[in-house]
Amino acid sequence: MADYQDKIKEMEEELSKMQYNKRTQHHYGLVRAKIARLKETEVRRGSGGKKPEGYSVKKSGDATVILCGFPSTGKSTLLNALTNARSEVGAYAFTTLTVVPGLLEYGHARIQVLDVPGIVHGAASGRGRGSEVLSVMRSTDLCIIILDVFHPEHYEPLMKEIYDAGLRLNKEPPIIKIAKKPRGGIDVAFTIKQKLIDKKTVQDILKEFRIHNADVVIRSQITADDIIDAVEANKVYIPAITLVNKIDIASEEEIHAIEEIAKPDIKISADKKTGIEELKAMIFRKLSLMRVYCKEIGKKADIEVPMIIKKDSTIEGMCSRLHRDFVVKFKFARVWGKSAKFDGQKFMLSHKLLDGDIIELHMR
């Protein structure tokens, strides 16, 4: 395994000195593909085919948020400030040894917040039970990256561990379709002009993964990394908030130093609860939640207690949240609000709802 790790380290060092552009993209893509293949082999050999023990987290509420950071960044203090949880707090590393859930109630939404053990260098490969911590992230709806204002050097290693674990933060999945075929080579079609990749690079990356015959259609601006992610098909794309903690005890120079590196979305003091209300509002927005209201036939809508659903949800999605039988028994719905052209407009399951809509369901 050491041999694999040496090869990976050597190639990663080569890439760290290389600027990705149109001239270097072909070589960069091939090296990245080789690294991905070696890591896949390393994980397969290291695990011996056994699935590592993970943390068991029962999801609840309208969405789940995870607090992610190095040890002693103030995750437990932040959990206590955001929710009704009482996570153990200590001024030393590894206070949290398991997943501690809390419940944030904001804007009628019930948001589960998870405090997990701090991530360490090598977490993606399993060090410090890091692979289990990162695996919890894959099933959450939002990641909050917590940085200690006194340790700007933690930012890049933390983001690397998250990336190596197959998580893509604040990024939409690229639209890439790879259809394997029995013969005919690799045909690549771009629907938009590419700035940083060409057909030959796509073809050679696929060949590195032993794909020699396929039809590839690319509908997004992409890089070599996006092609590798599409081939591996095991990446998770989730939104994230980056925050800097402990600003109450930091100088302006120290705050500025970490701002230059991490470009945080918000700066807080979990201990003094500075910025906590702003963070709650940011969490709600970043989760892309919206409020809709249910109306019984012949009665006024209950506008006191909304139903919380994801933006771009359809009537079918709303029905599924209410009860599994509602989709089967659905006849039609009448809608009042922004998504309807007129009050009480009749819609079917595929209709997309908007924030503030009132829905009257009609069942068979």
CORDA-V897052 format. One record per backbone hydrogen bond with DSSP energy under -1.0 kcal/mol. NH is the residue of the N-H (numbers start at 1). CO is the residue of the C=O. E is the energy in kcal/mol with one decimal. If there is no record, write none. Layout:
# CORDA-V897052
{{NH:CO:E} {NH:CO:E}}
This chain:
# CORDA-V897052
{{5:1:-2.4} {6:2:-2.4} {7:3:-2.0} {8:4:-2.6} {9:5:-2.6} {10:6:-2.3} {11:7:-2.3} {12:8:-2.6} {13:9:-2.1} {14:10:-1.6} {15:11:-2.2} {16:12:-2.0} {18:15:-1.5} {25:21:-1.7} {28:24:-2.7} {29:25:-2.4} {30:26:-1.9} {31:27:-2.4} {32:28:-2.6} {33:29:-2.1} {34:30:-2.2} {35:31:-2.4} {36:32:-2.4} {37:33:-2.2} {38:34:-2.4} {39:35:-2.6} {40:36:-2.0} {41:37:-2.0} {42:38:-2.7} {43:39:-2.6} {44:40:-2.0} {45:41:-2.4} {46:42:-2.8} {47:43:-2.2} {50:47:-2.0} {62:110:-3.5} {65:112:-3.4} {66:142:-2.3} {67:114:-2.8} {68:144:-3.0} {78:74:-2.2} {79:75:-2.6} {80:76:-2.1} {81:77:-1.6} {82:78:-2.2} {83:79:-2.4} {100:115:-2.9} {102:113:-2.3} {104:111:-3.4} {106:109:-2.2} {109:106:-2.4} {111:104:-3.4} {112:63:-2.7} {113:102:-3.0} {114:65:-2.9} {115:100:-2.8} {119:69:-2.7} {123:120:-1.7} {126:123:-1.9} {127:122:-2.1} {129:126:-1.3} {130:127:-1.5} {133:129:-1.7} {134:130:-2.9} {135:131:-1.7} {136:132:-1.3} {137:133:-1.0} {139:136:-1.4} {140:137:-1.7} {141:64:-2.8} {142:64:-1.1} {143:239:-2.0} {144:66:-3.0} {145:241:-3.0} {146:68:-3.0} {147:243:-2.2} {149:245:-1.8} {151:148:-2.6} {154:151:-1.7} {155:152:-1.2} {158:154:-2.2} {159:155:-2.4} {160:156:-2.0} {161:157:-2.2} {162:158:-2.1} {163:159:-2.4} {164:160:-3.0} {165:161:-1.1} {166:163:-1.9} {167:162:-1.8} {168:236:-3.2} {170:238:-2.0} {176:174:-1.2} {177:217:-2.8} {179:215:-2.7} {181:213:-2.0} {187:214:-2.5} {189:216:-2.7} {191:218:-2.5} {202:198:-1.8} {203:199:-2.7} {204:200:-2.7} {205:201:-2.3} {206:202:-2.1} {207:203:-2.0} {208:204:-1.7} {209:205:-1.1} {210:207:-2.1} {211:206:-2.6} {214:185:-1.8} {215:179:-2.7} {216:187:-3.4} {217:177:-2.3} {218:189:-2.7} {219:175:-3.0} {227:223:-1.3} {228:224:-2.1} {229:225:-2.5} {230:226:-2.2} {231:227:-2.2} {232:228:-2.5} {233:229:-2.2} {236:166:-2.5} {238:168:-1.8} {241:143:-2.3} {243:145:-3.1} {244:266:-1.8} {245:147:-3.2} {247:268:-1.8} {249:246:-1.3} {250:247:-1.0} {255:251:-2.2} {256:252:-2.5} {257:253:-2.1} {258:254:-1.5} {259:255:-1.9} {260:256:-1.9} {262:258:-2.8} {263:259:-1.5} {265:242:-2.7} {266:242:-1.3} {268:244:-3.1} {269:274:-1.9} {273:269:-1.1} {274:269:-1.6} {279:275:-2.0} {280:276:-2.3} {281:277:-1.9} {282:278:-2.0} {283:279:-2.6} {284:280:-2.1} {285:281:-2.2} {286:282:-2.8} {287:283:-1.9} {288:285:-1.4} {289:284:-1.2} {290:309:-2.8} {292:307:-2.4} {293:357:-2.6} {295:359:-2.4} {299:296:-2.0} {302:294:-1.6} {303:301:-1.2} {307:292:-3.7} {309:290:-2.3} {311:288:-3.2} {313:310:-1.4} {315:351:-1.7} {316:349:-2.2} {318:314:-2.0} {319:315:-2.6} {320:316:-2.3} {321:317:-1.7} {322:318:-1.8} {323:319:-2.6} {326:323:-1.5} {329:325:-2.5} {331:362:-2.6} {332:362:-1.5} {333:347:-2.4} {334:360:-2.4} {335:345:-2.2} {336:358:-2.5} {340:337:-1.4} {345:335:-1.4} {345:342:-1.4} {347:333:-3.0} {351:348:-1.7} {353:313:-2.7} {356:291:-3.9} {357:354:-2.0} {358:336:-3.2} {359:293:-3.0} {360:334:-2.8} {362:332:-2.6} {364:329:-3.3}}
